[in-house]
Amino acid sequence: ALRPAGGAAPGPPPGVLFSVPLPDDDDVDPGVVVRLQFSRDMDPASFAGRVRVLYPDAEESPPQSTAVYRPENRSLEIRFAAPLARFRTVRVELLEGIAATDGAPLAPWSLTFTTGGR
C-alpha cells in the first residue's frame, strides 16, 4: 500500500457518497452509464480487475464493461460495450483491494438496480 511521505497512517476509509442509478432503482435505461462518487481521492490503479458487473438472477454472461476513474471529481464511470439486457437485475460490485491514494481500503460495496424496456 502507498503511504504518504513521513510514513503516516492512512486516513479514514473511503466510501461511496452516491451513485447513478440509485440503489434499487427500476426502469433504468439499458444504455445507462453507471457513475459512483467517492468521499476521498482514490488510487486509479486499484480499480483494475476489481469492478465486476453481473446479472445475478440470469444465466446470461456478464455485460462487457469499462471502468474509468476520474480524479477531478472522485468518480468512477462504468460504460457498457452494448446496452444492458432489458428487464434484468444488474449488480455492480467493487471488490476488496480498491483503495484511496493513501492506501486506506474501500470496504467491498455493491449496487443493484433493474433495467427497463426502453
PEKA-V35381 format. One record per residue. N is the residue number from 1. RES is the residue in one letter. PSI is psi in degrees with one decimal (NA if undefined). OMEGA is omega in whole degrees, 0 to 359 (* if undefined). D_FIRST is the distance of its C-alpha to the first C-alpha in Angstrom with 1 decimal. Layout:
((N;RES;PSI;OMEGA;D_FIRST) (N;RES;PSI;OMEGA;D_FIRST))
This chain:
((1;A;145.9;178;0.0) (2;L;140.4;175;3.8) (3;R;142.1;177;6.4) (4;P;161.8;179;10.0) (5;A;141.6;181;12.7) (6;G;-5.9;175;14.2) (7;G;23.2;180;11.2) (8;A;151.2;178;12.1) (9;A;153.4;177;10.7) (10;P;156.0;177;9.4) (11;G;-166.2;180;12.6) (12;P;152.5;180;14.5) (13;P;142.7;176;13.4) (14;P;159.9;176;14.5) (15;G;166.8;175;17.7) (16;V;119.7;181;20.2) (17;L;-45.4;176;23.0) (18;F;166.6;182;25.5) (19;S;153.9;168;26.3) (20;V;119.5;357;29.2) (21;P;168.4;177;30.9) (22;L;156.9;176;30.8) (23;P;137.3;177;30.2) (24;D;13.1;173;33.3) (25;D;147.0;172;35.0) (26;D;168.6;184;37.8) (27;D;35.2;178;39.8) (28;V;136.8;178;36.8) (29;D;126.5;179;37.7) (30;P;-18.0;178;36.7) (31;G;14.8;184;35.7) (32;V;147.8;165;33.1) (33;V;118.2;180;29.9) (34;V;132.7;178;27.3) (35;R;132.3;177;25.4) (36;L;135.9;176;22.7) (37;Q;137.8;184;21.8) (38;F;156.5;182;18.7) (39;S;-16.2;183;18.8) (40;R;165.7;175;15.9) (41;D;131.3;184;14.6) (42;M;156.2;176;12.4) (43;D;108.9;185;10.1) (44;P;-36.8;183;13.1) (45;A;-22.8;184;11.6) (46;S;-14.4;179;10.0) (47;F;-20.6;186;13.7) (48;A;122.5;178;14.9) (49;G;7.3;184;16.7) (50;R;14.2;175;15.8) (51;V;116.9;184;18.8) (52;R;137.3;177;22.0) (53;V;131.7;181;25.5) (54;L;164.7;172;28.4) (55;Y;96.0;188;31.9) (56;P;-23.4;184;31.7) (57;D;7.5;186;35.5) (58;A;159.1;179;36.6) (59;E;-6.8;185;36.8) (60;E;152.7;174;35.9) (61;S;150.0;178;33.1) (62;P;149.9;178;30.1) (63;P;142.1;176;30.5) (64;Q;129.7;182;28.9) (65;S;159.2;176;26.4) (66;T;128.4;180;24.2) (67;A;128.4;180;21.4) (68;V;125.7;178;20.7) (69;Y;132.7;179;18.5) (70;R;99.7;185;20.5) (71;P;-28.4;184;18.6) (72;E;-26.8;176;22.0) (73;N;19.1;176;22.6) (74;R;40.9;183;19.3) (75;S;154.2;175;20.9) (76;L;127.6;176;20.4) (77;E;128.7;178;23.7) (78;I;114.0;180;24.6) (79;R;147.0;183;27.8) (80;F;143.0;181;29.9) (81;A;-28.8;178;31.8) (82;A;160.3;177;34.9) (83;P;147.9;178;36.0) (84;L;157.1;176;34.9) (85;A;143.5;180;37.6) (86;R;148.3;176;40.1) (87;F;45.1;180;40.4) (88;R;146.3;168;37.2) (89;T;133.9;180;34.5) (90;V;133.7;176;31.2) (91;R;128.4;175;27.8) (92;V;125.7;182;24.5) (93;E;132.5;170;21.5) (94;L;115.1;188;17.8) (95;L;167.1;179;16.1) (96;E;140.0;177;13.3) (97;G;-12.3;176;9.8) (98;I;138.3;187;10.5) (99;A;159.1;171;8.5) (100;A;169.5;182;9.7) (101;T;-24.3;179;9.0) (102;D;6.3;177;7.6) (103;G;-6.3;178;5.0) (104;A;127.9;186;8.2) (105;P;144.1;171;9.3) (106;L;129.6;175;12.6) (107;A;143.2;176;15.1) (108;P;139.8;189;16.9) (109;W;149.9;176;19.8) (110;S;156.1;178;23.0) (111;L;130.8;177;25.9) (112;T;134.2;176;29.4) (113;F;170.3;182;32.4) (114;T;133.5;179;35.6) (115;T;156.8;176;37.1) (116;G;-157.4;186;40.7) (117;G;12.7;182;43.4) (118;R;NA;*;43.4))
